[in-house]
Amino acid sequence: MKNKFLEIKNVDFIIGGKTKVKNASFDIENEGDTLCILGPSGIGKTTILRTIAGLEEVEKGSIKLNGNLMSSKDKHVEPEDRNISLSFQDNSLFPHYTVEKNIKLGAEKNATKKNKKLTFKEIIDFLDISKILKKYPHEISAGEAQRASLARSLLTKPDLLLLDEPLSNVDQSFKEEIQVKLKKILSKLKITTIIVTHDSYEAFYLGNKCAIVLDGQIKQFDDPYNVYHFPNSIEVVNFLNRGILIPAKVTGENSLENKDLGTIKGNFIKHYPKGSNVKLLLQPEDLEHDDKSNLKLEVVDRKFRGTNFIYTLKTNSNLLIPVFVHSHHEHQHEADEKFGIKRPINIDHIVCF
């Protein structure tokens, strides 16, 4: 049986004597894959990275990299012997070195490794930091420092790259461009990566898999598509904040009823007996705009997002429902106006709790 590239089994992630994440199991199947870890601040995401890097010891469970045991109760491989590169959110640049010298420290660390080719110039061009090479860390912005730290980490040519909020200080206008380039270079060089982020869109774009950390546990470990469309708990729904849970009653094998919206049809992800009272996940793209419909709801808010609007609609029961509409739709509605919902309502995948 083929070994998974990174395998974490039943590990308690502990820092300062406090267990941050308990009995966690997850893995990275193939070299070159990227795992994104999502969760609120202070939940233990950075502790997970520190432990994988060898900066914290393991009292329970095991961590294996490429089939080799790195951490367990009885074994601890020192950080310098793991060939794992950890880039912290605060960038960790040496203040007395120029940016160029800081970055070249990464290249020097693994100068003898020939299996992954990435030149200094390529990484500088890729991250657009040629203008700051002669400056010192105190002379550059937080976003520039973060990119310099990322450059150093990439040039170490690690077996496993750990990035803690790598783009949190990068300007939004540049962030998406960096994400695209980062994904390309990680794939091209087959650099196996774990990225900690609070940005679910970033995680969904960069990650082959996502791990959601909530309440001291890995709540869901799955493909980004499944995490978004098939969240496995109310906690994950609330954390992602991509929809609303509304009360409904199951009326058949492929249907349920909500007193404000009427009949809703689709394929249940999990089946419930007829007559069951459930909470239905309604995401912004699940309902369609149709001013000819006899189902009208009141507009209480409208957010412009460039390519789309997100309308917030109030039902007769005072539920607030988000609805996605393309920004080029003909009739834009103001607050207090009525907004039509297309009937019959069909949702491809019905997720209930």
N, C-alpha and C positions, 0 to 999 in steps of 0.2 A: 504493500500500500504506500502511495506517494506521500511524503511528508508535506505538511502545509508550511509555507515559508516562515510564517510567524504563528505560533500557537500559544495562547494564554488560557490556562485551565484553572478554574476555581481559585483565583487569586484575590486576596484581600489587599487593596491598595491603601497603605498606611503612611501617614507623615506626622512626625512629632507625637507618636503614640496614639494618634486618632485615626480610626478607620474611616476613610472617605468614600470608598466604593467597595462593597462586600461581595465576595464569592462570584467574581466576574469571569466569564468565559467568552472569548471571541478570537478570531483568527484572521490572517491574511493568507489566502490560498496560494496565490502565484507571485513570483518575483515580478516587480514592476507594477503591482496593483497599489491603489491608494485607498486607505481607510480614513474616513472623516468622523471625528468624535464631536458630538453636539451635546450641549447642556448649558444650564444657567451658570452664572459666575459663582465660584466658591464650591462647586459640587464635587470637584476632585479630578477634573480633566488633566490639569497640569501634573498632578500627583501620578496619574497613569503614565504620562510620558517620562517623568523622572524615574519611575520604577523600571520601566522598560529599558531606559538608558543605563540603569545600574546605580543611580544616585541614591535610591532608597532600596532597602533590602526587603525580601519576601519572607513572611512567616508561615504562609499557607498557600498551597497551589504551586504552579510552575509556569515558567516562561521559556519557550524554546524558539531559537532563531535558526532557520535552515537546518533543522534536525538536531541542533546542538543545545543542550541545556544551559541557559544563562542564569536563571534564578530559581531557587526553591528553598525550603527550610534548611536543607543540608548543603546547598551549593550557591555561591555568589561569584560570578565572573565580574571583575572590576571594570568600571566604565571604559578605561583606556584599552581594554582587551576585547571590546565588543564590536568595534567598527560601526558604531551607531552615532549619528550626528544629531544633536538636539539644539534647535534654535529657539531661544526663549522670546516671549512677546516683547521684553524690554531690550532686545537686540544684543546685549552683552558684548559690545565692542570695547576693545582696550583703549582707554582715553588718551594714552601717550603715543599711540600709533596713528598714522594717517589711515584714511579709509582704504587706500590701496594696500598698505601693509597688513591691515586687518584681514582683508579678503585673501591675500596671498598666503596667510597662515593656513588657510584651508587647503590650498593647493599643495603646500609643502608637506602637510600631514600625511598625505597618501600619494606622494610623487612617484612611488614605485609601482602603483597600480596601473595596469595598462588596459584593463578590460572595459573601462568606461571612459570615453574620450569627450572631454569638454574643456575648451580652452578658456583662458582668462578673458580674452577679448570677446568671445561669444557670450559669456555670462554677463559681462559689463554692458554689451549692446542690448542683450535680452532684457535686462532690468533698467536700462536707460540711466546709468549712474556714472558715465564717463566724466561729467563736469564736477563731480565731488571727490574724485580720487585723491587729490592732493590736500584735501581738507581734513580736519580732525573731527571726531565724533561730536564735540560741543558746538561745532560750526555748521552742522547740518540739521535738517528737520527730522522729526520722529519717523515720518514715512520713508525718508531717504536712509536713515539709520537701519530701519527694518529691512529695506531692500539690500543694503550692504551686508547685513547679517545673513540674509537668505543666500546671497552670492557666496559667502564664505562656506556656508553649510553645503551647498551644491558642489563646490569645488573639492570638498573632502572625499568625494566619491564613496559615500558610505554604503554599507549593505542595507541599512535602514535609516531613513531620514525622518526625524521627528520635528514637526513645526507647530509651535504654540502661537495661535492667532497671528499667522505670518503677514497678513495684509490688513490688520485692524487699523493701522495708522496711515495707510495709503489712501490718497484722495480717491473719491468715488469715480471721478472721470477717468482715472488711470487703472482702477482696480480690476475692471472687467478685462482690459487688455492684458494685464499681468496674469490673471487667471487663465486666459486662453494660452498664453505663452508657457506658463508654468505647467499646465496639463500636457502640452506638446513635449516639453523637454523631459518631464518625468517619464513619459511614455517612450520617447526615443531612446533614452539612456537606461530604461528599465530600473529606475530608482524606486524601490519600494518605500512608501511614504505613509506616515500617519499625521493627519492635520487636525489640530484642535481648533474649532471655530464656534462662534455663537451665531453665525450667519447661515441659515438653513439653505438659502439659494446657492451660496458658495459650496456648501457640503454636497448638495445634490449635483452640482456641476462637476466638481473635482473628484468625488468619491466613487469607487467601484462598489463600496459598501459604506453604510453609515451605522454608527452606534449611538443611541440616545441614552444619555446618563441622567437619571432623575432619582431623587430620594435615596441616594447611596447605592443605586443598582443600575445595571445595563437593562433598560426597559425594553428596548427593541434593537435588534441587530439584523439588518436586512439591506436589500438593494434600495437606492434612493427612491425609485419609483414606488416601491411597496411601502416605504416609510411614509411617503406623502399620501398615496391613495388608499393604503390599507393600514392605517395606524392601529396598533394592537391593544391600545388602552386609552381611557379618557385622559390620563396624565399626558400621554404623547400628543393627543389632539390639542389639549390646552397649551402645551409647550410650543408646538408649531404655530398655533394661532392662525390657522388657515381655513377656518370655518366655524360653524356653530352647531351645537347639539340641540335638536328640537324633539319634543315628545311626539311619539307616534304609536299606533296600534297595528300589529301585523294582521292583515286581512286575508292573506292567501300565500301561496308558495312564492309568488313574485310581486307581491303588492303590500303596501301599508297605507295608513290613513293618518293625516294630520288635520286637526279641525280648522286650521287657517288656510292650508294649501290644498286640501282635498286628497285625492288618490295619487299616490306616487308608485310608479312601477320600475322594476329593474331586477338585476340578479343579486341576491343576497350573498355576501361573502361568508356569513355564518347564518344558518337557518334557525328560525325560532318558531315555536308552535303558534298556530293561528290563535289570535286573541291576546298574544303577549304584548305587554306595554314595554316599549324600548325607547332609547335615545338615538335618533338618526343623525349621522354626521352629514351636514349640508355645507358643501364648499362653494366658493364664489362662482365657479364655472358650471355648477350643477343646474342652475335655473337659467332660462332663456327669456330675453326681453321681447315682448309682443304687445304693442299698444292696442291691438284689436281684441285682446283676450278679455273675458269677463272677470278675471281674477286681477284685481287692482290693489296695490299696496302703496302706503304713503312713503315718500322719500324723506328721510331725515338727515342724510348727509351724502356728499358726493366727493370722492377723492380722485383727482386727475393724476394718472401715472404715466403720462406720455403716450404709450401705445394703447392704453385702456383707461376706463373709469371703473372704480369700485363704488357702486351705490349701496348705501345702507337703507334697508326698507323696514318699516314697522308694520307688523301684522295686527289684527284685531285683538290678539292676546298679548300685545306689547312685546313680542319677540323681535329682535333686531337681526335681520338676515342680510348678509353681504351678497351682492350679485355683480359678476364681472360682465362688462360690456365694452366692445371695441370702441376706441375713441372717435372713430369716423361714423358712428351710428347717427342717423339723421336727426332724431328728436332727442336732444339732451334735456333731462329733467332737472328742475330746481327743487330745493327743499320745499316741503308741503304739497308738491304736486303728486298726482297719482301715476304709478308705474305698473304697466301690464306684465304679467308673467304667463308665458306660453303654457297652454294645456293641450293634451295631457302631459304631465310631468314624468319624464323618463330619466332615470339615473343609471348609467351603465353598471356600476358596482355599488350596491347598497351596503354601507358600513353602519352597523348598529351596536349598541352596548346595553 
